[in-house]
Amino acid sequence: VPKLLQDHRHALDRLQQQGNDAFRAKDYPRAIRFYTDAIAKAGELNAPSPKKLQASRAAQLYANRCQAHLSSGDDAAALADANSAIKSAPGWPKAYYRHGTCLMRQKLYMQAHQVFQRGKQLDANNEELIKACKQAEEAIAKQGDSSGDATQTMPSANADDGKLSGSALTHRLPLL
């Protein structure tokens, strides 16, 4: 491995670790900055596409930055990063977990369930996706009970399930 490439990888590793450290310290803006810098570095590596069930380095970083955005309350930025993670590694179940989590936060339970199901198609034994599917199904059922229309695709304004918002889904999978 050429020294320049090796130095580039070390710099990328360092940025990702600094992002992880900032995240653990709950310094989300700082974590987001480190992940952003690392994503730019990862893009310079031109790594091959990952195999099924594997993440690209960029996908890991997008998923981590997505988590930091979720934790800081920026659901729109989190959703954009979740989509980027899927684009970077379409065969990686965790990317679908992050995407579904973003949709759950927005109370888009039917869409979240569909995304979790896509992730489960990649890894039928993934416990996090199995649990997330069940939580989405429960939210859909509850939404139907509270609105009188179980086929509704958008939640009613008063459909609030505290156990599904925030940390219930956003803190299950560790950062990479």
Buried (B, 14 or more C-beta within 10 A) or exposed (E): EEEEEEEBBEBBEBBBEBBBBBBEEEBBEBBBBBBBBBBEBBEEBEEEEBEEEEBBBBBBBBBBBBBBBBBBEBBEBBBBBBBBBBEBBBBBBBBBBBBBBBBBBBBBBBBBBBBBBBBBEBBEEBEBBBBBBEBBBBBBEBBBEBBEEEEBEBBBEEBEBEEBBBEBBBEEBEBB
